[in-house]
Amino acid sequence: MRIVIAEDDSLLREGLALLLRAESLDVVATTGAPDEFLDAIDAHEPDVAIVDVRMPPTHTDEGIVAAVEARRRQPGLAVLVLSAYVEQAFATELLATGGARLGYLLKERVGRVEEFLDALHRVAGGGTAIDPEVVAQLLSRSRPDTRLERLSPREREVLALMAEGLGNTAIAERLVVTDGAVHKHIRSIFAKLDLAPADRADRRVTAVLRYLENGRR
């Protein structure tokens, strides 16, 4: 297995190289910048690229951009992306592609040598390796709030109007019902969304935020 490493942290870069070489893997190049990485891809045609998400000059998404370009230049190149923490946009994009010969790991996983090597071999073999913490965070952020499904159609109408910024009287006028009926619906919304009867304004804001964050389901 021929490997190119792109990591601007020299200690981590050389540590990775030593680890992989100790496992009899062929690290053909180590680089600290995107342009050097792409030059190494052209020169060595590796089987796998290990790439940091954030690289010079701006330390934003240069690593991801370089990895995409590397796979364009060398179709079938396996890429294992490393990140210091979960970058949801990049991880979601990676998962959306289907993940063939792609991996996304947190850097802390490198210290767990067996797990890291297993992920590397899976990616090189045509599979996918997504860090368990990445998966957990994506699920926790993207899972719909099923409590909204408890609401009746009328309660959804009331919550939608609340999201537009209407007060109880304006909602009553819009729906041609009494203020008392609106108040009853709102109390039911709070109960079904498990919003404790603390500060009334806070509960109203929280209910609206849940509605907006879940795509107005």
KAQUI-V94227 format. One record per residue. SS is DSSP state (a for helix, b for strand, c for the rest). PSI is psi in whole degrees, 0 to 359 (999 if undefined). D_LAST is the distance of its C-alpha to the last C-alpha in Angstrom with 1 decimal. Layout:
BEGIN
SS;PSI;D_LAST
SS;PSI;D_LAST
END
This chain:
BEGIN
c;119;48.0
b;128;48.4
b;138;46.1
b;135;45.5
b;130;44.1
b;104;42.5
c;124;42.1
c;345;43.4
c;109;44.2
a;324;47.7
a;313;47.9
a;320;44.8
a;310;45.9
a;328;49.3
a;318;48.1
a;315;45.9
a;316;48.8
a;316;51.2
a;312;48.8
a;320;48.2
a;328;51.9
a;337;52.8
c;15;50.8
c;28;53.0
c;148;50.2
b;97;51.3
b;105;49.9
b;340;51.2
b;146;50.0
b;133;48.3
b;159;46.9
c;6;45.5
c;152;44.1
a;318;42.0
a;321;45.0
a;322;47.2
a;313;44.6
a;324;44.4
a;320;48.2
a;324;48.4
a;315;46.0
a;320;48.3
a;324;51.4
a;344;50.6
c;63;48.0
c;170;46.6
c;326;44.6
b;142;42.1
b;130;41.0
b;118;39.8
b;131;38.1
b;140;36.9
c;310;33.7
c;117;35.3
c;168;38.7
c;156;41.1
c;337;41.3
c;347;38.0
c;44;36.8
c;272;33.2
c;21;32.4
a;323;35.9
a;317;36.0
a;315;32.9
a;317;34.3
a;322;37.7
a;319;36.3
a;316;34.6
a;322;37.9
a;320;39.9
a;333;38.0
a;318;38.5
a;326;42.2
c;83;42.5
c;138;40.0
c;354;39.5
c;130;40.1
b;137;38.3
b;127;36.6
b;111;35.9
b;136;34.0
b;140;34.8
b;146;32.9
c;331;33.8
c;172;30.2
c;121;26.8
c;95;25.9
a;318;22.2
a;316;22.3
a;318;25.5
a;319;24.5
a;317;21.3
a;318;23.4
a;313;26.0
a;325;23.8
a;335;22.4
c;349;26.0
c;339;26.6
c;9;28.9
c;125;32.2
c;36;35.0
b;146;32.8
b;154;32.4
b;110;30.7
b;148;32.5
b;146;32.8
a;331;36.4
a;338;37.0
a;337;36.8
a;326;40.0
a;341;41.9
c;84;41.0
a;314;43.3
a;318;42.8
a;318;39.0
a;313;39.4
a;323;42.0
a;317;40.0
a;318;37.1
a;314;39.6
a;325;41.1
a;316;37.9
a;316;36.9
a;330;40.4
c;5;40.4
c;3;37.4
c;200;34.6
b;145;31.9
b;105;32.1
b;128;29.0
c;134;29.8
a;324;28.3
a;325;27.3
a;314;25.5
a;315;23.5
a;316;22.8
a;322;21.6
a;318;19.4
a;318;17.8
a;330;17.5
a;331;15.9
a;347;13.5
c;127;12.5
c;150;8.9
c;101;9.2
a;346;9.6
a;334;10.5
a;336;7.2
a;345;7.9
a;341;11.1
c;143;10.2
c;165;11.8
a;320;10.9
a;320;13.3
a;325;12.0
a;320;8.6
a;316;11.0
a;314;13.1
a;322;10.7
a;320;9.7
a;326;13.5
a;319;14.2
a;334;12.4
c;352;14.8
c;9;17.6
c;142;18.8
c;178;20.9
a;317;21.3
a;317;24.0
a;323;22.2
a;317;19.1
a;317;21.7
a;319;23.4
a;321;20.4
a;357;19.4
c;53;23.2
c;176;23.2
c;161;25.3
a;322;24.7
a;322;25.2
a;320;22.4
a;315;20.0
a;319;21.5
a;317;21.1
a;318;17.4
a;320;17.0
a;321;19.3
a;321;17.2
a;313;14.0
a;317;16.2
a;316;17.7
a;335;14.7
c;8;13.4
c;40;17.1
c;114;18.1
c;149;21.9
c;67;23.7
c;246;25.2
c;125;25.0
a;316;23.1
a;320;22.1
a;319;21.0
a;321;18.6
a;314;17.1
a;316;16.8
a;318;15.3
a;316;12.6
a;318;11.7
a;318;12.1
a;321;9.7
a;314;6.9
a;319;8.4
a;340;9.3
c;31;6.2
c;26;5.4
c;48;3.8
c;999;0.0
END
